[in-house]
Amino acid sequence: MKIIESTIPDVKIIEPTVFGDDRGFFYESYNKYQFEKLIGQTVNFIQDNHSKSSFGVLRGLHYQLAPYAQAKLVRCITGRVLDVAVDLRKSSPSFGKHFSIELNETNKLMLWIPRGFAHGFITISDSAEFVYKTDNTYHKKSERCIKWDDPDLRIPWPKILPKLSEKDSNSLNFRDAEMFD
């Protein structure tokens, strides 16, 4: 397992060591001790989530306010997604900046997204299964959502008409969203 730096220093791309042959492959998708050594901090994951989405489904940009903010370790186990993290930490030099990466079943990359970020993804294959670990539970009253196509963020989403949930259709502009100090 190794770390690849992203354009936002606290967001990390994690590349697992994959052992493969004509029978298939094997890799450790998570090893607490290796992971914590690589990112330089202790993380207590307490919840795993799994979603399946059809082509064009866009989920996000979601986050939860403190004390229910969540750090996430995300990956795509079937299909392909464009995954996006947006820095909402006002004191950060990368405040308002985003990082995006394709996660897919072939590259097996994972993305570490610390607390203080909004997160979203769009399915760019016929379907995709997306799994992630969080270090805090879901708390509906703390959940917030920023418009996926907010003009201030200028995220280069694929030219796909996205399929949105009602929640994502009614999300806030970046300028109106509650941020982290």
N, CA, C and O atoms as a DFTB+ gen file, in Angstrom:
724 C
 N C O
     1  1       0.860      -1.169       0.000
     2  2       0.000       0.000       0.000
     3  2       0.904       1.229       0.000
     4  3       1.874       1.300       0.755
     5  1       0.572       2.204      -0.864
     6  2       1.357       3.434      -0.869
     7  2       0.447       4.636      -1.038
     8  3      -0.682       4.527      -1.516
     9  1       0.968       5.783      -0.633
    10  2       0.257       7.057      -0.717
    11  2       0.726       7.814      -1.949
    12  3       1.918       7.869      -2.250
    13  1      -0.241       8.397      -2.655
    14  2       0.045       9.315      -3.753
    15  2      -0.572      10.646      -3.337
    16  3      -1.756      10.706      -3.007
    17  1       0.212      11.697      -3.352
    18  2      -0.283      13.008      -2.938
    19  2      -1.258      13.562      -3.978
    20  3      -1.071      13.373      -5.180
    21  1      -2.298      14.250      -3.501
    22  2      -3.242      14.921      -4.391
    23  2      -2.881      16.407      -4.436
    24  3      -1.896      16.829      -3.830
    25  1      -3.664      17.181      -5.140
    26  2      -3.427      18.624      -5.222
    27  2      -3.855      19.348      -3.948
    28  3      -3.550      20.527      -3.771
    29  1      -4.560      18.647      -3.062
    30  2      -4.902      19.185      -1.742
    31  2      -4.152      18.332      -0.733
    32  3      -4.433      17.139      -0.614
    33  1      -3.200      18.914       0.000
    34  2      -2.301      18.115       0.842
    35  2      -2.958      17.115       1.803
    36  3      -2.394      16.044       2.029
    37  1      -4.109      17.420       2.366
    38  2      -4.715      16.508       3.339
    39  2      -5.529      15.386       2.701
    40  3      -5.865      14.412       3.374
    41  1      -5.848      15.506       1.428
    42  2      -6.574      14.459       0.694
    43  2      -5.518      13.551       0.072
    44  3      -4.622      14.019      -0.630
    45  1      -5.629      12.253       0.333
    46  2      -4.598      11.305      -0.101
    47  2      -5.184      10.230      -1.002
    48  3      -6.266       9.702      -0.745
    49  1      -4.453       9.918      -2.058
    50  2      -4.786       8.786      -2.917
    51  2      -4.031       7.589      -2.349
    52  3      -2.835       7.676      -2.073
    53  1      -4.722       6.490      -2.180
    54  2      -4.095       5.296      -1.634
    55  2      -4.127       4.208      -2.699
    56  3      -5.187       3.839      -3.205
    57  1      -2.948       3.706      -3.025
    58  2      -2.821       2.649      -4.019
    59  2      -2.455       1.351      -3.313
    60  3      -1.364       1.230      -2.755
    61  1      -3.362       0.384      -3.335
    62  2      -3.063      -0.882      -2.666
    63  2      -2.067      -1.715      -3.483
    64  3      -1.930      -1.536      -4.693
    65  1      -1.389      -2.611      -2.804
    66  2      -0.538      -3.580      -3.475
    67  2      -1.433      -4.742      -3.901
    68  3      -2.025      -5.424      -3.064
    69  1      -1.522      -4.955      -5.201
    70  2      -2.422      -5.970      -5.747
    71  2      -1.590      -7.150      -6.240
    72  3      -0.625      -6.984      -6.987
    73  1      -1.981      -8.324      -5.810
    74  2      -1.343      -9.557      -6.254
    75  2      -2.317     -10.242      -7.206
    76  3      -3.419     -10.622      -6.808
    77  1      -1.906     -10.398      -8.472
    78  2      -2.813     -10.977      -9.441
    79  2      -2.130     -11.994     -10.336
    80  3      -0.920     -11.948     -10.557
    81  1      -2.923     -12.897     -10.835
    82  2      -2.470     -13.865     -11.835
    83  2      -3.679     -14.271     -12.674
    84  3      -4.720     -13.615     -12.626
    85  1      -3.541     -15.353     -13.442
    86  2      -4.638     -15.744     -14.323
    87  2      -5.882     -16.213     -13.573
    88  3      -6.937     -16.389     -14.183
    89  1      -5.774     -16.418     -12.265
    90  2      -6.928     -16.830     -11.452
    91  2      -7.730     -15.642     -10.944
    92  3      -8.892     -15.797     -10.567
    93  1      -7.122     -14.455     -10.929
    94  2      -7.789     -13.276     -10.381
    95  2      -6.801     -12.413      -9.615
    96  3      -5.650     -12.278     -10.029
    97  1      -7.230     -11.829      -8.512
    98  2      -6.356     -10.955      -7.740
    99  2      -6.703     -11.032      -6.258
   100  3      -7.745     -11.554      -5.862
   101  1      -5.781     -10.488      -5.450
   102  2      -5.976     -10.339      -4.018
   103  2      -5.281      -9.048      -3.602
   104  3      -4.190      -8.735      -4.079
   105  1      -5.932      -8.295      -2.696
   106  2      -5.266      -7.174      -2.050
   107  2      -5.947      -6.868      -0.732
   108  3      -7.131      -7.147      -0.546
   109  1      -5.177      -6.287       0.185
   110  2      -5.756      -5.789       1.431
   111  2      -6.383      -4.448       1.118
   112  3      -5.688      -3.507       0.736
   113  1      -7.685      -4.355       1.277
   114  2      -8.333      -3.070       1.017
   115  2      -8.195      -2.140       2.214
   116  3      -8.345      -0.925       2.083
   117  1      -7.912      -2.706       3.375
   118  2      -7.707      -1.874       4.559
   119  2      -6.888      -2.638       5.584
   120  3      -7.176      -3.791       5.906
   121  1      -5.866      -1.972       6.085
   122  2      -5.049      -2.484       7.177
   123  2      -4.843      -1.284       8.105
   124  3      -4.116      -0.354       7.758
   125  1      -5.465      -1.298       9.258
   126  2      -5.463      -0.159      10.178
   127  2      -4.053       0.376      10.435
   128  3      -3.828       1.585      10.381
   129  1      -3.127      -0.502      10.709
   130  2      -1.777      -0.070      11.091
   131  2      -1.025       0.534       9.915
   132  3      -0.361       1.559      10.069
   133  1      -1.119      -0.084       8.741
   134  2      -0.482       0.485       7.552
   135  2      -1.131       1.815       7.170
   136  3      -0.439       2.786       6.865
   137  1      -2.457       1.850       7.190
   138  2      -3.184       3.051       6.813
   139  2      -2.809       4.230       7.714
   140  3      -2.490       5.313       7.222
   141  1      -2.847       4.022       9.018
   142  2      -2.533       5.102       9.951
   143  2      -1.086       5.562       9.817
   144  3      -0.798       6.749       9.967
   145  1      -0.189       4.651       9.541
   146  2       1.212       5.026       9.332
   147  2       1.338       5.894       8.075
   148  3       2.071       6.882       8.068
   149  1       0.624       5.520       7.022
   150  2       0.701       6.267       5.769
   151  2       0.118       7.675       5.878
   152  3       0.681       8.620       5.326
   153  1      -1.006       7.824       6.586
   154  2      -1.623       9.160       6.658
   155  2      -1.146       9.957       7.869
   156  3      -1.424      11.151       7.975
   157  1      -0.427       9.300       8.784
   158  2       0.166      10.002       9.912
   159  2      -0.792      10.393      11.014
   160  3      -0.549      11.367      11.726
   161  1      -1.876       9.654      11.168
   162  2      -2.813       9.931      12.254
   163  2      -3.618       8.673      12.583
   164  3      -3.716       7.749      11.775
   165  1      -4.181       8.662      13.770
   166  2      -5.034       7.564      14.198
   167  2      -6.454       7.823      13.724
   168  3      -6.967       8.934      13.852
   169  1      -7.088       6.789      13.173
   170  2      -8.458       6.899      12.689
   171  2      -9.245       5.723      13.246
   172  3      -8.797       4.577      13.191
   173  1     -10.419       6.018      13.781
   174  2     -11.287       4.966      14.295
   175  2     -12.522       4.884      13.412
   176  3     -13.511       5.577      13.648
   177  1     -12.460       4.032      12.390
   178  2     -13.623       3.857      11.523
   179  2     -14.695       3.105      12.285
   180  3     -14.416       2.102      12.942
   181  1     -15.942       3.600      12.194
   182  2     -17.032       2.969      12.937
   183  2     -18.217       2.585      12.063
   184  3     -19.173       1.983      12.551
   185  1     -18.168       2.925      10.783
   186  2     -19.300       2.602       9.916
   187  2     -18.792       2.337       8.506
   188  3     -17.919       3.052       8.014
   189  1     -19.337       1.314       7.854
   190  2     -19.083       1.043       6.437
   191  2     -20.372       1.280       5.670
   192  3     -21.453       0.914       6.132
   193  1     -20.257       1.895       4.494
   194  2     -21.413       2.166       3.638
   195  2     -21.159       1.579       2.254
   196  3     -20.017       1.474       1.807
   197  1     -22.241       1.201       1.590
   198  2     -22.150       0.588       0.267
   199  2     -23.328       1.101      -0.554
   200  3     -24.479       0.999      -0.131
   201  1     -23.031       1.656      -1.735
   202  2     -24.111       2.110      -2.609
   203  2     -23.913       1.541      -4.007
   204  3     -22.794       1.244      -4.424
   205  1     -25.013       1.397      -4.714
   206  2     -24.977       1.005      -6.122
   207  2     -25.722       2.082      -6.886
   208  3     -26.802       2.513      -6.482
   209  1     -25.133       2.514      -7.998
   210  2     -25.726       3.597      -8.788
   211  2     -25.662       3.256     -10.265
   212  3     -24.726       2.599     -10.721
   213  1     -26.653       3.702     -11.001
   214  2     -26.658       3.525     -12.450
   215  2     -25.939       4.707     -13.108
   216  3     -25.587       5.683     -12.445
   217  1     -25.730       4.599     -14.414
   218  2     -25.034       5.629     -15.172
   219  2     -25.655       7.007     -14.923
   220  3     -26.874       7.170     -14.966
   221  1     -24.796       7.986     -14.665
   222  2     -25.242       9.366     -14.514
   223  2     -25.746       9.750     -13.141
   224  3     -26.064      10.916     -12.911
   225  1     -25.830       8.795     -12.215
   226  2     -26.262       9.150     -10.856
   227  2     -25.142       9.959     -10.203
   228  3     -23.986       9.538     -10.158
   229  1     -25.518      11.122      -9.704
   230  2     -24.579      11.984      -8.990
   231  2     -25.042      12.078      -7.542
   232  3     -26.183      12.447      -7.265
   233  1     -24.150      11.743      -6.633
   234  2     -24.436      11.812      -5.204
   235  2     -23.487      12.851      -4.600
   236  3     -22.268      12.683      -4.624
   237  1     -24.063      13.917      -4.062
   238  2     -23.208      14.921      -3.440
   239  2     -23.583      16.321      -3.877
   240  3     -24.501      16.546      -4.666
   241  1     -22.863      17.201      -3.348
   242  2     -21.674      17.192      -2.508
   243  2     -22.114      17.210      -1.038
   244  3     -22.649      18.215      -0.569
   245  1     -21.899      16.132      -0.323
   246  2     -22.403      15.955       1.035
   247  2     -21.323      16.154       2.092
   248  3     -20.139      15.914       1.859
   249  1     -21.777      16.602       3.267
   250  2     -20.910      16.659       4.445
   251  2     -21.792      16.777       5.677
   252  3     -22.990      17.040       5.575
   253  1     -21.191      16.581       6.835
   254  2     -21.896      16.737       8.108
   255  2     -21.130      17.728       8.971
   256  3     -19.899      17.739       8.988
   257  1     -21.885      18.564       9.691
   258  2     -21.287      19.547      10.587
   259  2     -20.802      18.882      11.874
   260  3     -21.276      17.810      12.249
   261  1     -19.853      19.531      12.542
   262  2     -19.376      19.056      13.850
   263  2     -20.541      19.108      14.834
   264  3     -21.385      19.996      14.717
   265  1     -20.619      18.222      15.768
   266  2     -19.618      17.196      16.095
   267  2     -19.803      15.902      15.312
   268  3     -19.233      14.875      15.683
   269  1     -20.579      15.929      14.247
   270  2     -20.848      14.721      13.464
   271  2     -20.100      14.679      12.139
   272  3     -20.398      13.848      11.281
   273  1     -19.130      15.574      11.969
   274  2     -18.331      15.565      10.746
   275  2     -17.720      14.181      10.555
   276  3     -17.462      13.462      11.521
   277  1     -17.494      13.820       9.289
   278  2     -16.974      12.495       8.983
   279  2     -15.724      12.574       8.113
   280  3     -15.658      13.345       7.156
   281  1     -14.737      11.760       8.469
   282  2     -13.632      11.461       7.564
   283  2     -14.030      10.186       6.833
   284  3     -14.734       9.340       7.385
   285  1     -13.577      10.051       5.586
   286  2     -13.996       8.908       4.769
   287  2     -12.808       8.296       4.034
   288  3     -11.885       8.996       3.618
   289  1     -12.855       6.988       3.887
   290  2     -11.946       6.255       3.013
   291  2     -12.845       5.607       1.968
   292  3     -13.603       4.691       2.287
   293  1     -12.768       6.075       0.715
   294  2     -13.725       5.688      -0.319
   295  2     -13.046       4.908      -1.436
   296  3     -11.862       5.087      -1.721
   297  1     -13.851       4.019      -2.071
   298  2     -13.367       3.285      -3.243
   299  2     -14.538       2.775      -4.060
   300  3     -15.655       2.643      -3.560
   301  1     -14.267       2.494      -5.314
   302  2     -15.266       1.962      -6.233
   303  2     -14.888       0.510      -6.517
   304  3     -13.800       0.239      -7.026
   305  1     -15.787      -0.428      -6.188
   306  2     -15.439      -1.840      -6.347
   307  2     -15.935      -2.456      -7.652
   308  3     -15.388      -3.464      -8.098
   309  1     -16.957      -1.874      -8.271
   310  2     -17.358      -2.268      -9.623
   311  2     -17.730      -1.012     -10.391
   312  3     -18.311      -0.083      -9.831
   313  1     -17.395      -0.986     -11.673
   314  2     -17.704       0.173     -12.490
   315  2     -16.688       1.293     -12.331
   316  3     -15.544       1.074     -11.931
   317  1     -17.149       2.521     -12.663
   318  2     -16.272       3.695     -12.644
   319  2     -17.040       4.895     -12.116
   320  3     -18.210       5.087     -12.446
   321  1     -16.377       5.702     -11.292
   322  2     -16.947       6.960     -10.822
   323  2     -15.899       8.057     -10.918
   324  3     -14.697       7.796     -10.856
   325  1     -16.372       9.286     -11.071
   326  2     -15.516      10.449     -10.869
   327  2     -15.821      10.902      -9.449
   328  3     -16.955      11.267      -9.137
   329  1     -14.815      10.876      -8.598
   330  2     -14.976      11.193      -7.184
   331  2     -14.407      12.581      -6.914
   332  3     -13.365      12.945      -7.459
   333  1     -15.093      13.359      -6.068
   334  2     -14.715      14.754      -5.834
   335  2     -14.746      15.077      -4.340
   336  3     -15.686      14.709      -3.636
   337  1     -13.707      15.770      -3.868
   338  2     -13.651      16.290      -2.502
   339  2     -13.436      17.799      -2.580
   340  3     -12.604      18.276      -3.351
   341  1     -14.202      18.554      -1.767
   342  2     -14.110      20.015      -1.747
   343  2     -13.745      20.456      -0.333
   344  3     -14.405      20.071       0.631
   345  1     -12.697      21.260      -0.212
   346  2     -12.222      21.735       1.088
   347  2     -13.149      22.839       1.611
   348  3     -13.299      23.887       0.984
   349  1     -13.768      22.583       2.775
   350  2     -14.678      23.548       3.405
   351  2     -14.081      24.166       4.671
   352  3     -14.797      24.795       5.451
   353  1     -12.789      23.993       4.875
   354  2     -12.127      24.513       6.075
   355  2     -11.645      25.940       5.805
   356  3     -10.690      26.155       5.058
   357  1     -12.316      26.903       6.420
   358  2     -12.030      28.323       6.163
   359  2     -10.562      28.684       6.389
   360  3     -10.028      29.550       5.695
   361  1      -9.912      28.040       7.339
   362  2      -8.526      28.376       7.660
   363  2      -7.513      27.659       6.765
   364  3      -6.308      27.849       6.929
   365  1      -7.973      26.856       5.843
   366  2      -7.078      26.078       4.986
   367  2      -6.630      26.882       3.770
   368  3      -7.425      27.634       3.206
   369  1      -5.368      26.737       3.355
   370  2      -4.917      27.400       2.121
   371  2      -5.648      26.881       0.879
   372  3      -5.650      27.537      -0.163
   373  1      -6.264      25.709       0.993
   374  2      -6.992      25.152      -0.152
   375  2      -8.511      25.294       0.012
   376  3      -9.272      24.586      -0.648
   377  1      -8.957      26.208       0.891
   378  2     -10.392      26.442       1.095
   379  2     -11.073      26.729      -0.241
   380  3     -10.609      27.561      -1.020
   381  1     -12.186      26.026      -0.495
   382  2     -12.951      26.229      -1.719
   383  2     -12.392      25.511      -2.936
   384  3     -12.998      25.540      -4.007
   385  1     -11.257      24.874      -2.783
   386  2     -10.658      24.118      -3.889
   387  2     -11.190      22.688      -3.869
   388  3     -11.647      22.189      -2.840
   389  1     -11.119      22.050      -5.019
   390  2     -11.577      20.671      -5.107
   391  2     -10.473      19.786      -5.675
   392  3      -9.535      20.256      -6.320
   393  1     -10.616      18.503      -5.416
   394  2      -9.764      17.486      -6.030
   395  2     -10.681      16.428      -6.595
   396  3     -11.626      16.006      -5.928
   397  1     -10.418      15.990      -7.819
   398  2     -11.231      14.927      -8.408
   399  2     -10.324      13.856      -8.991
   400  3      -9.208      14.126      -9.433
   401  1     -10.843      12.620      -8.977
   402  2     -10.088      11.481      -9.478
   403  2     -11.069      10.400      -9.915
   404  3     -12.135      10.241      -9.321
   405  1     -10.702       9.664     -10.952
   406  2     -11.519       8.505     -11.312
   407  2     -11.131       7.339     -10.421
   408  3      -9.960       6.970     -10.328
   409  1     -12.123       6.772      -9.774
   410  2     -11.950       5.547      -9.001
   411  2     -12.693       4.454      -9.757
   412  3     -13.824       4.660     -10.196
   413  1     -12.067       3.302      -9.908
   414  2     -12.728       2.239     -10.660
   415  2     -12.251       0.869     -10.226
   416  3     -11.300       0.739      -9.456
   417  1     -12.917      -0.139     -10.728
   418  2     -12.610      -1.518     -10.340
   419  2     -11.255      -1.970     -10.856
   420  3     -10.688      -2.929     -10.332
   421  1     -10.723      -1.302     -11.873
   422  2      -9.433      -1.691     -12.434
   423  2      -8.270      -1.060     -11.690
   424  3      -7.311      -1.752     -11.347
   425  1      -8.337       0.262     -11.428
   426  2      -7.200       0.906     -10.758
   427  2      -7.186       0.645      -9.250
   428  3      -6.142       0.780      -8.612
   429  1      -8.321       0.277      -8.680
   430  2      -8.450      -0.087      -7.263
   431  2      -7.950       1.005      -6.306
   432  3      -7.653       0.726      -5.145
   433  1      -7.860       2.235      -6.793
   434  2      -7.418       3.340      -5.946
   435  2      -8.476       3.661      -4.908
   436  3      -9.669       3.449      -5.126
   437  1      -8.017       4.177      -3.768
   438  2      -8.897       4.650      -2.710
   439  2      -8.566       6.115      -2.454
   440  3      -7.472       6.579      -2.775
   441  1      -9.511       6.833      -1.877
   442  2      -9.279       8.232      -1.558
   443  2      -9.576       8.457      -0.088
   444  3     -10.645       8.093       0.403
   445  1      -8.619       9.063       0.616
   446  2      -8.779       9.462       2.012
   447  2      -9.248      10.905       2.012
   448  3      -8.569      11.790       1.492
   449  1     -10.422      11.136       2.603
   450  2     -11.009      12.477       2.682
   451  2     -11.199      12.807       4.156
   452  3     -12.078      12.235       4.800
   453  1     -10.391      13.721       4.708
   454  2     -10.511      14.034       6.138
   455  2     -11.764      14.854       6.447
   456  3     -12.459      15.315       5.541
   457  1     -12.035      15.022       7.715
   458  2     -13.146      15.877       8.145
   459  2     -12.921      17.284       7.612
   460  3     -11.786      17.736       7.462
   461  1     -14.036      17.971       7.328
   462  2     -13.941      19.341       6.824
   463  2     -14.064      19.437       5.312
   464  3     -13.822      20.494       4.730
   465  1     -14.439      18.338       4.681
   466  2     -14.590      18.313       3.227
   467  2     -15.995      17.888       2.849
   468  3     -16.616      17.074       3.532
   469  1     -16.495      18.453       1.741
   470  2     -17.705      17.923       1.107
   471  2     -17.244      16.860       0.123
   472  3     -16.134      16.929      -0.406
   473  1     -18.100      15.882      -0.116
   474  2     -17.737      14.764      -0.984
   475  2     -18.891      14.409      -1.908
   476  3     -20.058      14.493      -1.524
   477  1     -18.556      14.014      -3.124
   478  2     -19.556      13.548      -4.063
   479  2     -18.925      12.730      -5.166
   480  3     -17.705      12.716      -5.327
   481  1     -19.764      12.049      -5.923
   482  2     -19.276      11.297      -7.078
   483  2     -20.391      11.149      -8.098
   484  3     -21.575      11.256      -7.779
   485  1     -19.972      10.898      -9.353
   486  2     -20.913      10.605     -10.431
   487  2     -20.492       9.298     -11.082
   488  3     -19.307       9.056     -11.307
   489  1     -21.475       8.460     -11.382
   490  2     -21.212       7.177     -12.032
   491  2     -21.016       7.405     -13.526
   492  3     -21.877       7.978     -14.195
   493  1     -19.868       6.949     -14.044
   494  2     -19.530       7.157     -15.453
   495  2     -19.455       5.830     -16.224
   496  3     -18.944       5.788     -17.343
   497  1     -19.958       4.766     -15.631
   498  2     -20.104       3.472     -16.303
   499  2     -21.585       3.083     -16.217
   500  3     -22.379       3.802     -15.611
   501  1     -21.949       1.970     -16.809
   502  2     -23.359       1.556     -16.780
   503  2     -23.899       1.497     -15.356
   504  3     -25.037       1.888     -15.097
   505  1     -23.080       1.010     -14.446
   506  2     -23.417       1.019     -13.019
   507  2     -22.111       0.998     -12.243
   508  3     -21.047       0.726     -12.799
   509  1     -22.204       1.288     -10.962
   510  2     -21.012       1.268     -10.106
   511  2     -21.439       0.952      -8.681
   512  3     -22.512       1.347      -8.225
   513  1     -20.568       0.231      -7.997
   514  2     -20.753       0.006      -6.571
   515  2     -19.622       0.727      -5.860
   516  3     -18.447       0.589      -6.200
   517  1     -20.018       1.496      -4.868
   518  2     -19.122       2.409      -4.165
   519  2     -19.178       2.062      -2.681
   520  3     -20.261       1.970      -2.102
   521  1     -18.025       1.872      -2.071
   522  2     -17.988       1.536      -0.651
   523  2     -17.065       2.516       0.073
   524  3     -16.079       3.000      -0.483
   525  1     -17.418       2.791       1.327
   526  2     -16.564       3.688       2.090
   527  2     -16.736       3.482       3.581
   528  3     -17.785       3.074       4.080
   529  1     -15.645       3.788       4.261
   530  2     -15.597       3.743       5.717
   531  2     -15.721       5.174       6.225
   532  3     -15.223       6.108       5.597
   533  1     -16.391       5.342       7.368
   534  2     -16.470       6.660       7.999
   535  2     -16.068       6.553       9.463
   536  3     -16.192       5.500      10.089
   537  1     -15.587       7.662       9.982
   538  2     -15.169       7.665      11.388
   539  2     -16.235       8.265      12.305
   540  3     -15.965       8.556      13.471
   541  1     -17.439       8.448      11.780
   542  2     -18.558       8.941      12.570
   543  2     -19.838       8.428      11.917
   544  3     -19.854       8.136      10.721
   545  1     -20.889       8.320      12.686
   546  2     -22.146       7.809      12.145
   547  2     -22.900       8.894      11.387
   548  3     -22.615      10.084      11.520
   549  1     -23.860       8.457      10.596
   550  2     -24.725       9.382       9.882
   551  2     -25.636      10.083      10.881
   552  3     -26.206       9.447      11.767
   553  1     -25.769      11.408      10.730
   554  2     -26.621      12.205      11.598
   555  2     -27.402      13.174      10.706
   556  3     -26.875      14.201      10.279
   557  1     -28.642      12.838      10.437
   558  2     -29.463      13.572       9.476
   559  2     -29.504      15.082       9.729
   560  3     -29.391      15.865       8.786
   561  1     -29.665      15.504      11.000
   562  2     -29.789      16.941      11.289
   563  2     -28.492      17.712      11.038
   564  3     -28.516      18.934      10.889
   565  1     -27.359      17.003      10.990
   566  2     -26.068      17.646      10.743
   567  2     -25.666      17.607       9.274
   568  3     -24.689      18.241       8.875
   569  1     -26.419      16.864       8.476
   570  2     -26.052      16.708       7.074
   571  2     -26.341      17.980       6.285
   572  3     -27.365      18.634       6.479
   573  1     -25.419      18.313       5.396
   574  2     -25.561      19.451       4.501
   575  2     -25.182      19.005       3.100
   576  3     -24.523      17.982       2.914
   577  1     -25.610      19.791       2.117
   578  2     -25.323      19.454       0.723
   579  2     -25.100      20.739      -0.065
   580  3     -25.874      21.690       0.043
   581  1     -24.045      20.755      -0.846
   582  2     -23.713      21.887      -1.715
   583  2     -24.014      21.481      -3.156
   584  3     -23.803      20.335      -3.553
   585  1     -24.510      22.447      -3.929
   586  2     -24.835      22.178      -5.338
   587  2     -23.616      21.611      -6.073
   588  3     -22.513      22.154      -6.003
   589  1     -23.849      20.531      -6.762
   590  2     -22.786      19.851      -7.504
   591  2     -22.190      20.747      -8.590
   592  3     -21.007      20.641      -8.914
   593  1     -23.024      21.630      -9.149
   594  2     -22.575      22.469     -10.265
   595  2     -22.395      23.930      -9.860
   596  3     -22.525      24.828     -10.693
   597  1     -22.098      24.166      -8.600
   598  2     -21.925      25.540      -8.120
   599  2     -20.854      26.247      -8.955
   600  3     -19.752      25.725      -9.122
   601  1     -21.178      27.442      -9.481
   602  2     -20.221      28.139     -10.352
   603  2     -18.945      28.588      -9.638
   604  3     -17.911      28.746     -10.286
   605  1     -18.994      28.795      -8.329
   606  2     -17.784      29.193      -7.600
   607  2     -16.787      28.041      -7.495
   608  3     -15.583      28.275      -7.397
   609  1     -17.271      26.809      -7.512
   610  2     -16.385      25.652      -7.362
   611  2     -15.752      25.225      -8.680
   612  3     -14.627      24.725      -8.690
   613  1     -16.458      25.415      -9.789
   614  2     -15.938      25.081     -11.130
   615  2     -15.388      23.653     -11.210
   616  3     -14.286      23.429     -11.711
   617  1     -16.153      22.715     -10.721
   618  2     -15.746      21.311     -10.791
   619  2     -15.976      20.820     -12.224
   620  3     -17.068      20.995     -12.762
   621  1     -14.966      20.209     -12.846
   622  2     -15.120      19.741     -14.234
   623  2     -15.800      18.365     -14.304
   624  3     -15.163      17.356     -14.605
   625  1     -17.099      18.352     -14.019
   626  2     -17.859      17.112     -14.111
   627  2     -17.919      16.660     -15.566
   628  3     -17.806      17.489     -16.469
   629  1     -18.094      15.376     -15.809
   630  2     -18.274      14.908     -17.192
   631  2     -19.544      15.513     -17.799
   632  3     -20.470      15.890     -17.081
   633  1     -19.569      15.594     -19.092
   634  2     -20.726      16.159     -19.811
   635  2     -21.853      15.120     -19.852
   636  3     -22.180      14.562     -20.899
   637  1     -22.430      14.886     -18.675
   638  2     -23.519      13.921     -18.505
   639  2     -24.647      14.657     -17.791
   640  3     -24.394      15.393     -16.837
   641  1     -25.878      14.473     -18.233
   642  2     -27.007      15.029     -17.500
   643  2     -27.181      14.178     -16.248
   644  3     -27.598      13.024     -16.352
   645  1     -26.873      14.713     -15.071
   646  2     -26.884      13.883     -13.866
   647  2     -28.292      13.544     -13.380
   648  3     -29.237      14.314     -13.552
   649  1     -28.395      12.377     -12.776
   650  2     -29.619      11.956     -12.095
   651  2     -29.406      12.274     -10.619
   652  3     -28.489      11.749      -9.988
   653  1     -30.266      13.143     -10.071
   654  2     -30.092      13.634      -8.703
   655  2     -31.244      13.203      -7.806
   656  3     -32.375      13.028      -8.261
   657  1     -30.940      13.036      -6.532
   658  2     -31.990      12.834      -5.536
   659  2     -32.664      14.176      -5.276
   660  3     -32.163      15.221      -5.691
   661  1     -33.789      14.142      -4.596
   662  2     -34.466      15.390      -4.232
   663  2     -33.554      16.237      -3.346
   664  3     -33.456      17.451      -3.525
   665  1     -32.893      15.591      -2.394
   666  2     -31.973      16.299      -1.495
   667  2     -30.880      17.013      -2.284
   668  3     -30.588      18.179      -2.022
   669  1     -30.276      16.322      -3.244
   670  2     -29.198      16.925      -4.025
   671  2     -29.718      18.002      -4.973
   672  3     -29.003      18.957      -5.276
   673  1     -30.940      17.860      -5.437
   674  2     -31.547      18.886      -6.302
   675  2     -31.820      20.179      -5.538
   676  3     -31.844      21.258      -6.131
   677  1     -32.024      20.074      -4.238
   678  2     -32.362      21.243      -3.413
   679  2     -31.203      21.711      -2.540
   680  3     -31.430      22.314      -1.491
   681  1     -29.989      21.449      -2.948
   682  2     -28.832      21.803      -2.130
   683  2     -28.488      23.288      -2.227
   684  3     -29.022      24.013      -3.066
   685  1     -27.589      23.718      -1.354
   686  2     -27.217      25.131      -1.254
   687  2     -26.063      25.499      -2.180
   688  3     -25.285      24.641      -2.599
   689  1     -25.970      26.770      -2.486
   690  2     -24.789      27.280      -3.160
   691  2     -23.615      27.264      -2.188
   692  3     -23.807      27.356      -0.975
   693  1     -22.428      27.149      -2.707
   694  2     -21.214      27.151      -1.898
   695  2     -21.181      28.371      -0.972
   696  3     -20.870      28.236       0.211
   697  1     -21.494      29.540      -1.489
   698  2     -21.430      30.784      -0.706
   699  2     -22.390      30.790       0.482
   700  3     -22.144      31.474       1.476
   701  1     -23.476      30.035       0.384
   702  2     -24.484      30.011       1.440
   703  2     -24.316      28.840       2.414
   704  3     -25.035      28.747       3.409
   705  1     -23.376      27.960       2.125
   706  2     -23.205      26.743       2.936
   707  2     -22.461      27.039       4.242
   708  3     -21.626      27.940       4.310
   709  1     -22.782      26.267       5.260
   710  2     -22.061      26.350       6.522
   711  2     -20.715      25.659       6.351
   712  3     -20.632      24.571       5.781
   713  1     -19.669      26.295       6.848
   714  2     -18.297      25.790       6.653
   715  2     -17.711      25.369       8.001
   716  3     -18.360      25.439       9.045
   717  1     -16.469      24.933       7.930
   718  2     -15.710      24.551       9.123
   719  2     -14.698      25.644       9.440
   720  3     -14.130      26.246       8.529
   721  1     -14.471      25.902      10.716
   722  2     -13.463      26.913      11.108
   723  2     -12.062      26.368      10.967
   724  3     -11.093      27.073      11.250
